[in-house]
Structure formats: C-alpha cells, structure tokens
Amino acid sequence: MQQTLVWKPWINPGVENLRLKQDDSGIHASSHLMQSVQGHSIAATYVLNCDPRWRFRHLWLKVDNLGQKSLTLDRDIRGRWYHNGELRHDLLDCQHVMLSASPFTHTPALQRCALETGQSDQVQVAYIDMLTLKVEARTQRYLCLRQHAEQTLYRCESAGNKPRELTVDRNALLMKASDQYLRMSSRTLELNRWV
C-alpha cells in the first residue's frame, strides 16, 4: 500500500508532503517539508524506515536553514542507536524518533502502543530539534481519550511542552494536532492489476 499525505502547520506558514509505503519489508516514509520554526525558515527532506511492526530502524535527515546540515540515525535489532555512525549510549532506552517539525513521527509510536480508551503508555523517543539537529532522549506519554470507527483522540504529553490533543485516523496517521498541525489531504495509491 502507498499513501501520499499533506499537512500544514496550524498557524505558521509551511507544508509537509509525505509518501508512505508499507510492504513485507517494512514501513518506508519519505518527506519534504518547509516551515517557519521559531522565526526561522527551514526546508527539510527525510527518509524514515521501520520494520513491519513499526520498530524504528533508520533515519536520514537533511535540513536547509542558512546552510545545509544532515544526519543519520540508526537502530539495530539489539536496540543500539548510532548517530552519524557513532554509538549513542544515551539513546539506548529509546524506541522511536520524534522530529520537532513533523506530524508523521507520532504514527510509529501510536501504532506500537495500540491503546484502548482510557489506557496510556509512556515511550522514550530520540527527539531531534530540526533547527539545531541536536538529538536527545525524551519521554513522551500518550493517553487514549476517545475512539470511534474512523478516528481516535489522544493526549500527548512531554516534558517542557504543553499537552497536545492528537486526532488520528484508523491507521494512526495524524489528522489534527491542537494548534499545531492540520492534515490537508490523504490519498491511497493503488496499482492497476490486469487479469
């Protein structure tokens, strides 16, 4: 299955256009985004790969903000994290990656949590500030507030940030994040099958 998703920031100018592909080898996302972040204009491209069970495996990120910077982040099957090829012991407890300016990176965590109404889960994430490309371990908590057939409402809490409500579709893809992001479109691409 392949999907194309487009989000825009709630207040600031910008857009993210993401192509998502799921197959037997795993989940593959490639994205281009432009945003105004804390008064800085950034353009970024990233490729994020997870295994078929939404466990993070690889990220390549390039950001242009008064000059280009890039990084790679990898997690092996033993849970060891490598930042630009260097082992990062401080990320050992992390399960996912969270990009400061991308709504998509909530999806792998929510897919893995699989929460029912009233349940919550706390996850460690490798948080990447897209202005500085600083990578640090952070704790994030998700609480499932309400579930319907086509969408679910979560509260997301992380240290230093005000709680946000996330509305996601049945595939845990963000539809709306309170005062942060709004999904503009979602298309599923299907191959023609000739019989």
C-alpha positions as CSV (number, residue, x, y, z in Angstrom):
1,M,0.0,0.0,0.0
2,Q,1.2,3.5,-0.8
3,Q,-0.2,6.8,0.5
4,T,0.5,10.5,0.0
5,L,-0.3,12.8,2.9
6,V,-0.1,16.6,3.2
7,W,-0.1,18.6,6.4
8,K,0.2,22.2,7.1
9,P,1.1,24.0,10.4
10,W,-1.9,25.3,12.3
11,I,-0.6,28.9,12.5
12,N,2.8,29.3,10.8
13,P,3.3,29.1,7.0
14,G,4.5,25.8,5.7
15,V,3.7,22.4,4.4
16,E,4.8,18.7,4.7
17,N,4.3,16.3,1.8
18,L,5.0,12.7,2.7
19,R,4.9,9.5,0.8
20,L,4.3,6.4,2.9
21,K,4.8,2.8,1.6
22,Q,4.1,-0.3,3.6
23,D,5.1,-3.8,2.3
24,D,6.6,-7.1,3.6
25,S,10.0,-5.4,4.2
26,G,8.5,-2.7,6.5
27,I,7.3,0.9,6.5
28,H,9.1,3.5,4.4
29,A,8.4,7.2,4.6
30,S,9.9,9.9,2.5
31,S,9.0,13.5,3.2
32,H,9.7,17.1,2.1
33,L,8.7,19.9,4.3
34,M,9.0,23.7,4.5
35,Q,8.1,25.6,7.7
36,S,8.7,28.7,9.7
37,V,10.0,27.5,13.0
38,Q,10.7,30.0,15.8
39,G,11.1,32.7,13.2
40,H,13.5,30.7,11.0
41,S,12.5,29.3,7.6
42,I,13.6,25.7,7.1
43,A,13.4,23.3,4.2
44,A,13.9,19.6,5.1
45,T,13.9,16.2,3.5
46,Y,13.9,13.0,5.4
47,V,13.6,9.2,4.8
48,L,12.4,7.1,7.8
49,N,12.3,3.3,7.8
50,C,10.7,1.0,10.3
51,D,10.4,-2.8,10.3
52,P,6.9,-4.3,9.6
53,R,6.0,-4.0,13.3
54,W,6.7,-0.2,13.3
55,R,10.0,-0.5,15.2
56,F,12.4,2.3,14.2
57,R,15.4,1.3,12.1
58,H,16.8,4.2,10.1
59,L,16.5,8.0,9.5
60,W,18.3,10.2,7.0
61,L,17.6,13.9,7.5
62,K,18.8,17.0,5.6
63,V,17.8,20.5,6.7
64,D,18.5,23.8,5.0
65,N,18.4,26.7,7.4
66,L,21.0,29.2,6.4
67,G,23.2,26.4,5.1
68,Q,22.6,22.6,4.8
69,K,23.1,20.2,7.6
70,S,22.3,16.5,7.7
71,L,22.4,13.5,10.0
72,T,21.7,9.8,10.0
73,L,20.2,7.8,12.9
74,D,20.1,4.0,13.0
75,R,18.9,1.5,15.5
76,D,20.0,-2.1,15.2
77,I,18.0,-5.2,16.1
78,R,19.7,-5.2,19.6
79,G,18.4,-1.7,20.3
80,R,21.7,0.1,19.9
81,W,21.5,3.6,18.4
82,Y,24.0,5.1,16.0
83,H,24.2,8.9,15.3
84,N,26.2,9.5,12.1
85,G,27.8,6.1,12.7
86,E,28.8,6.8,16.3
87,L,27.2,4.7,19.1
88,R,24.9,6.7,21.4
89,H,24.5,5.0,24.8
90,D,22.2,7.8,26.0
91,L,19.6,6.7,23.4
92,L,19.5,3.0,24.5
93,D,16.1,3.2,26.1
94,C,14.5,5.0,23.1
95,Q,12.1,3.1,20.8
96,H,11.2,5.8,18.3
97,V,12.3,9.0,16.6
98,M,10.4,12.3,17.0
99,L,11.2,15.2,14.7
100,S,10.3,18.6,16.1
101,A,8.6,19.9,12.9
102,S,6.9,16.7,11.5
103,P,3.5,15.4,12.5
104,F,4.2,12.0,10.9
105,T,6.6,10.9,13.6
106,H,3.8,10.3,16.1
107,T,2.5,7.5,14.0
108,P,5.1,4.8,14.7
109,A,4.7,5.3,18.5
110,L,0.9,5.2,18.3
111,Q,1.0,2.1,16.1
112,R,3.2,0.3,18.6
113,C,1.2,1.4,21.7
114,A,-2.2,0.2,20.3
115,L,-4.1,1.9,23.2
116,E,-7.7,1.4,24.0
117,T,-9.9,4.3,25.5
118,G,-8.6,5.2,29.0
119,Q,-5.2,3.5,28.5
120,S,-1.9,5.3,28.4
121,D,1.7,4.5,27.6
122,Q,5.0,6.2,28.2
123,V,7.6,5.9,25.5
124,Q,11.2,7.1,25.2
125,V,12.0,8.9,21.9
126,A,15.1,10.2,20.2
127,Y,14.0,13.8,19.8
128,I,15.6,15.8,17.0
129,D,15.4,19.6,17.1
130,M,15.2,20.5,13.4
131,L,16.8,23.9,13.8
132,T,19.9,22.6,15.5
133,L,19.9,18.9,14.6
134,K,20.5,18.2,18.3
135,V,19.5,14.6,19.2
136,E,18.4,13.8,22.8
137,A,16.4,11.2,24.7
138,R,12.9,12.4,25.8
139,T,9.9,10.8,27.5
140,Q,6.6,11.1,25.8
141,R,3.2,9.9,27.2
142,Y,0.2,9.1,25.1
143,L,-3.3,8.8,26.7
144,C,-6.2,7.5,24.6
145,L,-9.1,9.8,25.3
146,R,-11.8,8.6,22.8
147,Q,-12.1,6.1,20.0
148,H,-14.5,6.0,17.1
149,A,-14.6,3.8,14.0
150,E,-12.7,6.2,11.8
151,Q,-10.7,8.3,14.3
152,T,-9.1,8.3,17.7
153,L,-8.3,11.2,20.1
154,Y,-5.1,11.1,22.2
155,R,-3.4,13.4,24.6
156,C,0.3,13.7,24.1
157,E,2.5,15.0,27.0
158,S,6.2,15.6,27.0
159,A,8.5,17.4,29.4
160,G,8.8,21.1,28.7
161,N,5.8,21.3,26.3
162,K,2.1,21.9,26.9
163,P,-0.1,18.8,26.4
164,R,-1.5,18.4,22.9
165,E,-4.5,16.6,21.6
166,L,-3.9,14.5,18.6
167,T,-6.7,13.3,16.3
168,V,-5.6,10.3,14.2
169,D,-7.3,8.1,11.6
170,R,-7.6,4.4,11.9
171,N,-4.0,3.9,10.7
172,A,-2.7,6.3,13.4
173,L,-1.9,9.0,10.8
174,L,-2.4,12.5,12.2
175,M,-5.4,14.4,11.1
176,K,-5.1,17.3,13.5
177,A,-2.9,18.3,16.4
178,S,-4.3,21.0,18.6
179,D,-2.9,24.4,17.5
180,Q,0.0,22.6,15.8
181,Y,-0.9,20.7,12.5
182,L,-3.8,20.0,10.2
183,R,-3.9,17.3,7.6
184,M,-4.9,18.8,4.2
185,S,-5.1,15.6,2.2
186,S,-4.6,11.8,2.2
187,R,-4.6,9.7,-0.9
188,T,-4.1,5.9,-1.2
189,L,-2.3,4.9,-4.4
190,E,-3.3,1.6,-5.8
191,L,-1.7,-0.3,-8.7
192,N,-3.8,-1.4,-11.6
193,R,-3.9,-5.2,-11.7
194,W,-4.5,-6.7,-15.1
195,V,-6.1,-10.1,-15.1
